[in-house]
Amino acid sequence: MRKKKYLLLFFVILVLSVIIGYNYMYKDHRDISTEKVQFTKKAKELVDEYQTDVEATTTKYLDKIIEIEGRITDIESDNFTLNNAIVCYTDSITIQKIKIDGTLKVKGRSIGYDELLEYIKLDQLIIINN
């Protein structure tokens, strides 16, 4: 009788663990367009903040929604650069809509700072104005 109780308890714990693990691994993707902007900055202000204290600034902005306004200085196939320091990863359709030397305001998720190349990285970009 005791073995049956332990076996039943084991299977209940196993099933709950599988359900919790599944829900943790397969969360819904974030929809940046519906999320509230947590920080609004000019590109130069953000770059200056990172140059002052990389570690504290990375902690402050990592995985947060940021609205940035800056000048487009480079365009590649899957990203563009604002003010030679903020690399914005996006899709090819968005890339086709922008032009070098134009001013752009974007909303995206901060994914960190590359200390080797010294640039800030954003992804899941949405153009606010063009």
C-alpha positions as CSV (number, residue, x, y, z in Angstrom):
1,M,0.0,0.0,0.0
2,R,2.8,2.4,0.9
3,K,4.6,1.7,-2.4
4,K,1.4,2.7,-4.3
5,K,1.2,6.1,-2.4
6,Y,4.9,6.8,-3.2
7,L,4.4,5.8,-6.8
8,L,1.3,8.0,-7.2
9,L,3.1,10.9,-5.5
10,F,6.1,10.4,-7.8
11,F,3.9,10.5,-10.9
12,V,2.0,13.6,-9.7
13,I,5.3,15.4,-9.1
14,L,6.6,14.3,-12.5
15,V,3.5,15.5,-14.4
16,L,3.6,18.9,-12.6
17,S,7.3,19.2,-13.3
18,V,6.7,18.5,-17.0
19,I,3.9,21.0,-17.2
20,I,5.9,23.7,-15.4
21,G,9.0,23.0,-17.5
22,Y,7.0,23.2,-20.8
23,N,5.4,26.5,-19.9
24,Y,8.8,27.9,-18.9
25,M,10.5,26.8,-22.1
26,Y,7.7,27.8,-24.5
27,K,6.6,31.2,-23.3
28,D,4.8,33.5,-25.7
29,H,7.1,35.8,-27.6
30,R,7.3,39.4,-26.6
31,D,5.3,41.8,-28.8
32,I,7.5,45.0,-28.7
33,S,4.8,47.0,-30.6
34,T,2.4,46.6,-27.7
35,E,4.9,47.0,-24.8
36,K,5.3,50.3,-23.1
37,V,8.6,52.2,-23.7
38,Q,10.7,52.2,-20.5
39,F,13.4,54.7,-21.7
40,T,13.4,57.5,-24.3
41,K,16.8,58.8,-25.4
42,K,18.6,60.5,-28.1
43,A,21.3,58.3,-29.6
44,K,24.1,60.5,-28.5
45,E,22.8,60.5,-24.9
46,L,22.7,56.7,-24.8
47,V,26.2,56.4,-26.3
48,D,27.6,58.9,-23.7
49,E,26.0,57.0,-20.9
50,Y,27.6,53.7,-22.1
51,Q,31.0,55.3,-22.4
52,T,30.7,56.6,-18.8
53,D,30.0,53.3,-17.1
54,V,29.4,50.2,-19.3
55,E,28.5,47.8,-16.6
56,A,25.9,50.0,-14.8
57,T,24.4,51.1,-18.1
58,T,24.1,47.6,-19.4
59,T,22.4,46.5,-16.2
60,K,20.0,49.4,-16.5
61,Y,19.0,48.9,-20.1
62,L,19.4,45.1,-20.7
63,D,16.2,43.5,-22.1
64,K,14.3,46.8,-21.7
65,I,12.2,48.6,-24.3
66,I,14.0,51.8,-25.5
67,E,12.9,54.5,-27.9
68,I,16.0,56.0,-29.6
69,E,16.3,58.9,-32.1
70,G,19.4,59.2,-34.2
71,R,21.0,59.6,-37.6
72,I,21.3,56.6,-39.8
73,T,25.0,56.2,-40.6
74,D,25.2,52.7,-42.1
75,I,22.8,50.1,-43.6
76,E,23.5,46.4,-44.1
77,S,21.3,43.5,-45.1
78,D,19.9,42.7,-41.6
79,N,20.7,45.8,-39.6
80,F,21.4,49.5,-39.7
81,T,23.5,51.8,-37.5
82,L,22.5,55.0,-35.7
83,N,25.2,57.6,-34.9
84,N,28.0,55.0,-35.7
85,A,27.3,53.4,-32.3
86,I,23.9,51.8,-32.1
87,V,23.3,48.7,-34.2
88,C,19.6,48.0,-34.8
89,Y,18.8,44.5,-36.0
90,T,15.6,44.2,-38.0
91,D,14.1,42.5,-41.1
92,S,14.8,43.3,-44.8
93,I,11.5,45.0,-45.3
94,T,12.3,47.6,-42.7
95,I,15.8,48.0,-44.1
96,Q,14.3,48.9,-47.5
97,K,12.3,51.8,-46.0
98,I,15.3,53.7,-44.6
99,K,18.0,55.9,-46.1
100,I,21.5,56.8,-45.0
101,D,21.8,60.2,-43.3
102,G,18.2,60.3,-42.5
103,T,17.0,60.9,-38.9
104,L,15.0,58.0,-37.5
105,K,13.1,57.3,-34.2
106,V,12.9,53.6,-33.4
107,K,11.5,51.4,-30.6
108,G,13.3,48.2,-29.7
109,R,14.7,45.8,-27.1
110,S,18.2,46.4,-25.8
111,I,20.3,43.3,-26.1
112,G,23.5,44.6,-24.7
113,Y,26.8,46.3,-25.5
114,D,29.6,44.8,-27.5
115,E,32.8,46.0,-25.7
116,L,35.1,44.7,-28.5
117,L,33.5,46.6,-31.3
118,E,32.1,49.3,-28.9
119,Y,28.5,49.4,-30.1
120,I,25.1,49.1,-28.5
121,K,22.8,46.4,-29.8
122,L,19.0,46.6,-30.3
123,D,16.6,44.1,-31.8
124,Q,12.9,43.7,-32.6
125,L,12.9,47.2,-34.0
126,I,9.8,49.1,-34.9
127,I,10.1,52.4,-36.7
128,I,8.3,55.2,-35.0
129,N,8.8,57.8,-37.7
130,N,10.6,57.9,-41.0
